[in-house]
Amino acid sequence: MKIKLLLFLSLLSFFLLVACSDQTFENTHELDYIVATLNGKDITTREIISQFSLTDENIEYYLKQEIVIDEAKNAGATVSKAYIKELKEILYPNAESVEMEKFNVKEADALGLTNDEYFDMWSLIYLERNEYFQTYIKSKFGEPASFEDGEEWGKEIESYINNLYESYIENQKLIIY
């Protein structure tokens, strides 16, 4: 069941990412632009485009993910590279379900990667980030008791993450430039 849900969420994220891809980068200095600092660690444009197209909405989403991942790691969560590689083989065995010629072409170009290289990088990073995120959410909220409870459960999580994000900004744990 977990694999099916993860596959669904992965494919949904993929389609959202492809649909939002519209930025270009004139030089590599733009890739190294510091977008934010989280607990003293700089977050660059390069890191964000390893997962998302560069829009204000996606930057905020990425930063919220980073906060949750930070919280998960601080709570002791770990994700092994071997598990992520195994998960990648299950979910994206040969990237056959992905139309590589359309997969974040601009981001791949900006990073100097082929579409295949970009997808390989993206999928490993995505799966690792998702595992930390899911581990933290499960530890805080469990799982919905039923399908019908899922919407309320999701709203509770969204509210929690939004409050966490605002708290990090207020306490200057997250500084956005």
FIKOLZA-1660 file (N, C-alpha, C; in steps of 0.1 Angstrom, whole numbers, plus 5000, padded with zeros to 4 digits):
% residues 177
   i   px   py   pz ch aa at
   1 5008 4988 5000  A  M  N
   1 5000 5000 5000  A  M CA
   1 5009 5013 5000  A  M  C
   2 5019 5012 5008  A  K  N
   2 5028 5024 5009  A  K CA
   2 5035 5027 4996  A  K  C
   3 5039 5016 4989  A  I  N
   3 5046 5018 4976  A  I CA
   3 5036 5024 4966  A  I  C
   4 5023 5019 4966  A  K  N
   4 5013 5024 4957  A  K CA
   4 5011 5039 4959  A  K  C
   5 5010 5043 4972  A  L  N
   5 5007 5057 4976  A  L CA
   5 5019 5065 4972  A  L  C
   6 5031 5060 4974  A  L  N
   6 5044 5068 4971  A  L CA
   6 5045 5069 4956  A  L  C
   7 5041 5059 4948  A  L  N
   7 5042 5059 4934  A  L CA
   7 5032 5070 4929  A  L  C
   8 5020 5070 4934  A  F  N
   8 5010 5080 4930  A  F CA
   8 5015 5094 4933  A  F  C
   9 5020 5096 4945  A  L  N
   9 5025 5109 4949  A  L CA
   9 5037 5113 4940  A  L  C
  10 5046 5104 4937  A  S  N
  10 5057 5106 4929  A  S CA
  10 5053 5111 4915  A  S  C
  11 5044 5103 4909  A  L  N
  11 5039 5107 4896  A  L CA
  11 5032 5120 4895  A  L  C
  12 5024 5123 4906  A  L  N
  12 5017 5135 4907  A  L CA
  12 5027 5147 4907  A  L  C
  13 5037 5145 4916  A  S  N
  13 5048 5156 4917  A  S CA
  13 5055 5157 4904  A  S  C
  14 5058 5147 4897  A  F  N
  14 5065 5147 4884  A  F CA
  14 5057 5156 4874  A  F  C
  15 5044 5153 4873  A  F  N
  15 5036 5161 4864  A  F CA
  15 5035 5175 4867  A  F  C
  16 5034 5178 4880  A  L  N
  16 5034 5192 4885  A  L CA
  16 5047 5199 4881  A  L  C
  17 5058 5192 4883  A  L  N
  17 5071 5198 4880  A  L CA
  17 5073 5201 4866  A  L  C
  18 5069 5192 4857  A  V  N
  18 5070 5194 4843  A  V CA
  18 5062 5205 4838  A  V  C
  19 5050 5207 4844  A  A  N
  19 5041 5217 4840  A  A CA
  19 5046 5231 4844  A  A  C
  20 5054 5232 4854  A  C  N
  20 5058 5245 4860  A  C CA
  20 5072 5249 4854  A  C  C
  21 5078 5242 4846  A  S  N
  21 5092 5245 4841  A  S CA
  21 5092 5256 4831  A  S  C
  22 5097 5268 4835  A  D  N
  22 5097 5279 4826  A  D CA
  22 5109 5289 4828  A  D  C
  23 5118 5287 4837  A  Q  N
  23 5129 5297 4838  A  Q CA
  23 5141 5294 4830  A  Q  C
  24 5149 5303 4828  A  T  N
  24 5162 5301 4821  A  T CA
  24 5173 5308 4829  A  T  C
  25 5185 5303 4827  A  F  N
  25 5196 5308 4834  A  F CA
  25 5207 5313 4824  A  F  C
  26 5211 5325 4825  A  E  N
  26 5221 5330 4816  A  E CA
  26 5235 5326 4819  A  E  C
  27 5238 5324 4832  A  N  N
  27 5251 5320 4836  A  N CA
  27 5251 5312 4849  A  N  C
  28 5262 5305 4852  A  T  N
  28 5262 5297 4864  A  T CA
  28 5262 5305 4877  A  T  C
  29 5265 5318 4877  A  H  N
  29 5264 5326 4889  A  H CA
  29 5250 5326 4894  A  H  C
  30 5240 5326 4885  A  E  N
  30 5226 5326 4889  A  E CA
  30 5223 5313 4897  A  E  C
  31 5229 5302 4893  A  L  N
  31 5227 5289 4900  A  L CA
  31 5232 5289 4914  A  L  C
  32 5242 5297 4917  A  D  N
  32 5248 5297 4930  A  D CA
  32 5242 5309 4939  A  D  C
  33 5232 5315 4934  A  Y  N
  33 5225 5326 4942  A  Y CA
  33 5219 5320 4954  A  Y  C
  34 5222 5326 4966  A  I  N
  34 5217 5321 4979  A  I CA
  34 5203 5326 4980  A  I  C
  35 5193 5317 4980  A  V  N
  35 5179 5321 4981  A  V CA
  35 5175 5323 4996  A  V  C
  36 5181 5314 5005  A  A  N
  36 5177 5315 5019  A  A CA
  36 5188 5308 5027  A  A  C
  37 5187 5310 5040  A  T  N
  37 5196 5303 5049  A  T CA
  37 5188 5297 5060  A  T  C
  38 5190 5284 5062  A  L  N
  38 5182 5276 5071  A  L CA
  38 5192 5271 5082  A  L  C
  39 5190 5276 5094  A  N  N
  39 5199 5272 5105  A  N CA
  39 5214 5273 5101  A  N  C
  40 5217 5284 5095  A  G  N
  40 5231 5286 5091  A  G CA
  40 5235 5280 5078  A  G  C
  41 5227 5272 5072  A  K  N
  41 5230 5265 5059  A  K CA
  41 5224 5272 5048  A  K  C
  42 5232 5276 5038  A  D  N
  42 5227 5283 5026  A  D CA
  42 5220 5274 5017  A  D  C
  43 5209 5279 5011  A  I  N
  43 5201 5271 5002  A  I CA
  43 5202 5279 4989  A  I  C
  44 5207 5273 4978  A  T  N
  44 5210 5280 4966  A  T CA
  44 5199 5276 4955  A  T  C
  45 5199 5285 4945  A  T  N
  45 5191 5282 4933  A  T CA
  45 5193 5268 4928  A  T  C
  46 5206 5264 4927  A  R  N
  46 5210 5251 4922  A  R CA
  46 5202 5240 4929  A  R  C
  47 5202 5241 4942  A  E  N
  47 5195 5231 4950  A  E CA
  47 5180 5230 4947  A  E  C
  48 5174 5242 4946  A  I  N
  48 5160 5242 4943  A  I CA
  48 5157 5236 4929  A  I  C
  49 5165 5240 4919  A  I  N
  49 5161 5235 4906  A  I CA
  49 5166 5220 4904  A  I  C
  50 5172 5215 4914  A  S  N
  50 5174 5200 4914  A  S CA
  50 5161 5193 4916  A  S  C
  51 5151 5200 4921  A  Q  N
  51 5138 5194 4924  A  Q CA
  51 5126 5201 4917  A  Q  C
  52 5127 5214 4915  A  F  N
  52 5115 5222 4911  A  F CA
  52 5120 5232 4901  A  F  C
  53 5110 5237 4893  A  S  N
  53 5113 5249 4885  A  S CA
  53 5113 5261 4895  A  S  C
  54 5119 5271 4891  A  L  N
  54 5121 5282 4900  A  L CA
  54 5110 5293 4899  A  L  C
  55 5100 5291 4908  A  T  N
  55 5089 5300 4909  A  T CA
  55 5088 5304 4924  A  T  C
  56 5082 5315 4927  A  D  N
  56 5081 5319 4941  A  D CA
  56 5073 5308 4949  A  D  C
  57 5063 5302 4943  A  E  N
  57 5055 5292 4950  A  E CA
  57 5064 5279 4952  A  E  C
  58 5072 5275 4943  A  N  N
  58 5081 5264 4944  A  N CA
  58 5092 5266 4954  A  N  C
  59 5097 5279 4955  A  I  N
  59 5108 5282 4964  A  I CA
  59 5102 5280 4978  A  I  C
  60 5090 5286 4981  A  E  N
  60 5084 5285 4994  A  E CA
  60 5081 5270 4997  A  E  C
  61 5076 5262 4988  A  Y  N
  61 5074 5248 4990  A  Y CA
  61 5087 5241 4993  A  Y  C
  62 5098 5244 4986  A  Y  N
  62 5111 5237 4989  A  Y CA
  62 5115 5241 5003  A  Y  C
  63 5114 5253 5007  A  L  N
  63 5118 5258 5020  A  L CA
  63 5110 5251 5031  A  L  C
  64 5097 5249 5029  A  K  N
  64 5089 5242 5038  A  K CA
  64 5094 5228 5039  A  K  C
  65 5097 5221 5028  A  Q  N
  65 5102 5208 5028  A  Q CA
  65 5115 5207 5036  A  Q  C
  66 5124 5217 5034  A  E  N
  66 5137 5217 5041  A  E CA
  66 5135 5218 5056  A  E  C
  67 5125 5226 5060  A  I  N
  67 5122 5227 5075  A  I CA
  67 5118 5214 5080  A  I  C
  68 5108 5207 5073  A  V  N
  68 5103 5194 5078  A  V CA
  68 5115 5184 5078  A  V  C
  69 5123 5184 5068  A  I  N
  69 5134 5175 5067  A  I CA
  69 5144 5178 5079  A  I  C
  70 5146 5190 5082  A  D  N
  70 5155 5194 5093  A  D CA
  70 5149 5189 5106  A  D  C
  71 5136 5191 5108  A  E  N
  71 5129 5186 5120  A  E CA
  71 5131 5171 5121  A  E  C
  72 5129 5164 5110  A  A  N
  72 5130 5149 5110  A  A CA
  72 5144 5145 5114  A  A  C
  73 5154 5151 5108  A  K  N
  73 5168 5147 5112  A  K CA
  73 5171 5151 5126  A  K  C
  74 5166 5162 5131  A  N  N
  74 5168 5166 5145  A  N CA
  74 5161 5156 5154  A  N  C
  75 5150 5150 5150  A  A  N
  75 5143 5140 5158  A  A CA
  75 5150 5126 5157  A  A  C
  76 5160 5125 5149  A  G  N
  76 5168 5112 5148  A  G CA
  76 5164 5104 5136  A  G  C
  77 5156 5109 5127  A  A  N
  77 5153 5101 5115  A  A CA
  77 5165 5099 5106  A  A  C
  78 5166 5088 5100  A  T  N
  78 5177 5085 5090  A  T CA
  78 5171 5077 5078  A  T  C
  79 5177 5080 5067  A  V  N
  79 5172 5073 5055  A  V CA
  79 5185 5068 5048  A  V  C
  80 5186 5055 5046  A  S  N
  80 5198 5050 5040  A  S CA
  80 5198 5052 5024  A  S  C
  81 5210 5054 5019  A  K  N
  81 5212 5055 5005  A  K CA
  81 5208 5042 4998  A  K  C
  82 5210 5031 5004  A  A  N
  82 5207 5018 4998  A  A CA
  82 5192 5017 4997  A  A  C
  83 5184 5021 5007  A  Y  N
  83 5170 5020 5006  A  Y CA
  83 5165 5030 4995  A  Y  C
  84 5170 5041 4994  A  I  N
  84 5166 5051 4983  A  I CA
  84 5169 5045 4970  A  I  C
  85 5180 5039 4968  A  K  N
  85 5183 5032 4955  A  K CA
  85 5173 5021 4952  A  K  C
  86 5170 5013 4962  A  E  N
  86 5161 5002 4960  A  E CA
  86 5147 5008 4957  A  E  C
  87 5143 5018 4963  A  L  N
  87 5130 5024 4961  A  L CA
  87 5129 5030 4947  A  L  C
  88 5140 5036 4942  A  K  N
  88 5141 5041 4929  A  K CA
  88 5139 5030 4918  A  K  C
  89 5146 5019 4921  A  E  N
  89 5144 5008 4911  A  E CA
  89 5130 5003 4911  A  E  C
  90 5123 5003 4922  A  I  N
  90 5109 4999 4922  A  I CA
  90 5100 5009 4915  A  I  C
  91 5102 5022 4918  A  L  N
  91 5093 5032 4913  A  L CA
  91 5096 5037 4899  A  L  C
  92 5109 5037 4896  A  Y  N
  92 5114 5042 4882  A  Y CA
  92 5124 5032 4877  A  Y  C
  93 5120 5020 4873  A  P  N
  93 5130 5010 4869  A  P CA
  93 5139 5014 4858  A  P  C
  94 5133 5020 4848  A  N  N
  94 5141 5024 4836  A  N CA
  94 5136 5038 4832  A  N  C
  95 5130 5045 4840  A  A  N
  95 5124 5058 4837  A  A CA
  95 5114 5056 4825  A  A  C
  96 5109 5044 4823  A  E  N
  96 5101 5042 4811  A  E CA
  96 5088 5049 4812  A  E  C
  97 5083 5051 4825  A  S  N
  97 5070 5058 4826  A  S CA
  97 5072 5073 4825  A  S  C
  98 5084 5078 4823  A  V  N
  98 5087 5092 4822  A  V CA
  98 5090 5096 4808  A  V  C
  99 5084 5106 4803  A  E  N
  99 5088 5111 4789  A  E CA
  99 5100 5120 4791  A  E  C
 100 5112 5114 4790  A  M  N
 100 5124 5120 4793  A  M CA
 100 5126 5133 4784  A  M  C
 101 5122 5133 4772  A  E  N
 101 5124 5145 4764  A  E CA
 101 5116 5157 4769  A  E  C
 102 5107 5155 4778  A  K  N
 102 5099 5166 4784  A  K CA
 102 5102 5169 4799  A  K  C
 103 5110 5161 4805  A  F  N
 103 5113 5162 4819  A  F CA
 103 5122 5173 4823  A  F  C
 104 5117 5184 4827  A  N  N
 104 5125 5195 4832  A  N CA
 104 5137 5198 4823  A  N  C
 105 5135 5200 4811  A  V  N
 105 5146 5203 4801  A  V CA
 105 5154 5215 4805  A  V  C
 106 5147 5226 4809  A  K  N
 106 5154 5238 4812  A  K CA
 106 5163 5236 4824  A  K  C
 107 5158 5229 4834  A  E  N
 107 5166 5227 4846  A  E CA
 107 5178 5218 4843  A  E  C
 108 5176 5208 4835  A  A  N
 108 5187 5199 4831  A  A CA
 108 5198 5208 4823  A  A  C
 109 5193 5216 4814  A  D  N
 109 5202 5224 4806  A  D CA
 109 5210 5234 4816  A  D  C
 110 5203 5240 4825  A  A  N
 110 5209 5250 4834  A  A CA
 110 5220 5243 4842  A  A  C
 111 5218 5230 4846  A  L  N
 111 5227 5223 4854  A  L CA
 111 5238 5216 4846  A  L  C
 112 5237 5218 4832  A  G  N
 112 5247 5211 4824  A  G CA
 112 5245 5196 4823  A  G  C
 113 5233 5191 4825  A  L  N
 113 5230 5177 4825  A  L CA
 113 5221 5173 4813  A  L  C
 114 5222 5160 4809  A  T  N
 114 5213 5155 4799  A  T CA
 114 5200 5153 4807  A  T  C
 115 5189 5151 4800  A  N  N
 115 5176 5148 4806  A  N CA
 115 5177 5135 4815  A  N  C
 116 5184 5125 4809  A  D  N
 116 5185 5113 4817  A  D CA
 116 5193 5115 4830  A  D  C
 117 5204 5123 4829  A  E  N
 117 5212 5126 4841  A  E CA
 117 5204 5134 4851  A  E  C
 118 5196 5143 4846  A  Y  N
 118 5188 5151 4855  A  Y CA
 118 5178 5143 4862  A  Y  C
 119 5171 5134 4854  A  F  N
 119 5161 5126 4860  A  F CA
 119 5167 5117 4871  A  F  C
 120 5178 5111 4868  A  D  N
 120 5185 5102 4878  A  D CA
 120 5188 5110 4890  A  D  C
 121 5194 5122 4889  A  M  N
 121 5197 5130 4901  A  M CA
 121 5184 5134 4908  A  M  C
 122 5174 5139 4900  A  W  N
 122 5161 5144 4906  A  W CA
 122 5155 5132 4914  A  W  C
 123 5154 5121 4908  A  S  N
 123 5147 5110 4915  A  S CA
 123 5153 5105 4928  A  S  C
 124 5166 5105 4928  A  L  N
 124 5173 5101 4941  A  L CA
 124 5171 5111 4952  A  L  C
 125 5172 5124 4948  A  I  N
 125 5170 5135 4958  A  I CA
 125 5156 5135 4962  A  I  C
 126 5147 5134 4952  A  Y  N
 126 5132 5135 4956  A  Y CA
 126 5129 5124 4965  A  Y  C
 127 5133 5111 4962  A  L  N
 127 5129 5100 4971  A  L CA
 127 5135 5102 4985  A  L  C
 128 5147 5106 4986  A  E  N
 128 5153 5108 4999  A  E CA
 128 5145 5119 5007  A  E  C
 129 5143 5130 5001  A  R  N
 129 5136 5141 5007  A  R CA
 129 5122 5136 5011  A  R  C
 130 5115 5129 5002  A  N  N
 130 5102 5124 5005  A  N CA
 130 5102 5114 5017  A  N  C
 131 5112 5106 5018  A  E  N
 131 5112 5096 5029  A  E CA
 131 5114 5104 5043  A  E  C
 132 5122 5114 5043  A  Y  N
 132 5124 5122 5055  A  Y CA
 132 5110 5129 5059  A  Y  C
 133 5104 5134 5048  A  F  N
 133 5092 5142 5050  A  F CA
 133 5081 5132 5055  A  F  C
 134 5079 5121 5049  A  Q  N
 134 5069 5111 5053  A  Q CA
 134 5072 5106 5067  A  Q  C
 135 5084 5103 5070  A  T  N
 135 5088 5098 5083  A  T CA
 135 5084 5108 5094  A  T  C
 136 5087 5121 5092  A  Y  N
 136 5083 5131 5101  A  Y CA
 136 5068 5132 5103  A  Y  C
 137 5061 5133 5092  A  I  N
 137 5047 5134 5092  A  I CA
 137 5040 5123 5099  A  I  C
 138 5045 5111 5097  A  K  N
 138 5039 5099 5103  A  K CA
 138 5042 5100 5118  A  K  C
 139 5054 5104 5122  A  S  N
 139 5057 5105 5137  A  S CA
 139 5048 5116 5144  A  S  C
 140 5044 5126 5137  A  K  N
 140 5036 5137 5143  A  K CA
 140 5021 5134 5142  A  K  C
 141 5017 5128 5130  A  F  N
 141 5002 5128 5127  A  F CA
 141 4997 5114 5125  A  F  C
 142 5006 5104 5125  A  G  N
 142 5001 5090 5121  A  G CA
 142 4996 5090 5107  A  G  C
 143 4986 5082 5105  A  E  N
 143 4980 5081 5092  A  E CA
 143 4965 5083 5094  A  E  C
 144 4958 5087 5084  A  P  N
 144 4943 5089 5086  A  P CA
 144 4937 5076 5088  A  P  C
 145 4926 5076 5097  A  A  N
 145 4919 5064 5101  A  A CA
 145 4912 5058 5089  A  A  C
 146 4907 5066 5080  A  S  N
 146 4900 5062 5068  A  S CA
 146 4903 5071 5056  A  S  C
 147 4898 5067 5045  A  F  N
 147 4900 5075 5033  A  F CA
 147 4892 5088 5035  A  F  C
 148 4881 5088 5041  A  E  N
 148 4872 5099 5043  A  E CA
 148 4879 5110 5053  A  E  C
 149 4888 5105 5062  A  D  N
 149 4895 5113 5071  A  D CA
 149 4907 5120 5065  A  D  C
 150 4911 5116 5053  A  G  N
 150 4923 5120 5046  A  G CA
 150 4923 5135 5044  A  G  C
 151 4912 5141 5040  A  E  N
 151 4912 5155 5037  A  E CA
 151 4915 5164 5049  A  E  C
 152 4908 5160 5060  A  E  N
 152 4910 5167 5073  A  E CA
 152 4924 5165 5078  A  E  C
 153 4929 5153 5077  A  W  N
 153 4943 5150 5081  A  W CA
 153 4953 5158 5073  A  W  C
 154 4950 5160 5060  A  G  N
 154 4959 5168 5051  A  G CA
 154 4959 5182 5055  A  G  C
 155 4947 5188 5058  A  K  N
 155 4946 5202 5062  A  K CA
 155 4953 5204 5075  A  K  C
 156 4953 5195 5084  A  E  N
 156 4960 5196 5097  A  E CA
 156 4975 5196 5095  A  E  C
 157 4980 5188 5086  A  I  N
 157 4994 5188 5083  A  I CA
 157 4998 5201 5076  A  I  C
 158 4990 5205 5067  A  E  N
 158 4993 5218 5060  A  E CA
 158 4994 5229 5069  A  E  C
 159 4984 5230 5078  A  S  N
 159 4984 5241 5088  A  S CA
 159 4996 5240 5097  A  S  C
 160 5000 5228 5102  A  Y  N
 160 5012 5226 5110  A  Y CA
 160 5024 5231 5103  A  Y  C
 161 5026 5227 5090  A  I  N
 161 5038 5230 5083  A  I CA
 161 5038 5246 5081  A  I  C
 162 5027 5252 5077  A  N  N
 162 5027 5266 5076  A  N CA
 162 5030 5273 5088  A  N  C
 163 5026 5268 5100  A  N  N
 163 5029 5274 5113  A  N CA
 163 5044 5272 5116  A  N  C
 164 5049 5261 5113  A  L  N
 164 5063 5258 5115  A  L CA
 164 5072 5267 5106  A  L  C
 165 5068 5269 5094  A  Y  N
 165 5075 5278 5085  A  Y CA
 165 5075 5292 5090  A  Y  C
 166 5064 5297 5095  A  E  N
 166 5063 5311 5100  A  E CA
 166 5071 5312 5113  A  E  C
 167 5071 5301 5121  A  S  N
 167 5079 5301 5133  A  S CA
 167 5094 5302 5130  A  S  C
 168 5098 5295 5120  A  Y  N
 168 5113 5295 5116  A  Y CA
 168 5116 5309 5111  A  Y  C
 169 5108 5315 5104  A  I  N
 169 5110 5329 5099  A  I CA
 169 5111 5339 5111  A  I  C
 170 5101 5338 5120  A  E  N
 170 5101 5347 5131  A  E CA
 170 5113 5345 5140  A  E  C
 171 5117 5333 5142  A  N  N
 171 5129 5330 5151  A  N CA
 171 5142 5331 5144  A  N  C
 172 5141 5335 5131  A  Q  N
 172 5153 5337 5123  A  Q CA
 172 5161 5324 5121  A  Q  C
 173 5154 5313 5122  A  K  N
 173 5161 5300 5118  A  K CA
 173 5161 5299 5103  A  K  C
 174 5151 5306 5096  A  L  N
 174 5150 5307 5082  A  L CA
 174 5151 5321 5078  A  L  C
 175 5161 5325 5070  A  I  N
 175 5162 5338 5065  A  I CA
 175 5161 5337 5050  A  I  C
 176 5151 5344 5044  A  I  N
 176 5149 5344 5030  A  I CA
 176 5154 5357 5024  A  I  C
 177 5162 5356 5013  A  Y  N
 177 5168 5368 5007  A  Y CA
 177 5160 5372 4995  A  Y  C
% end
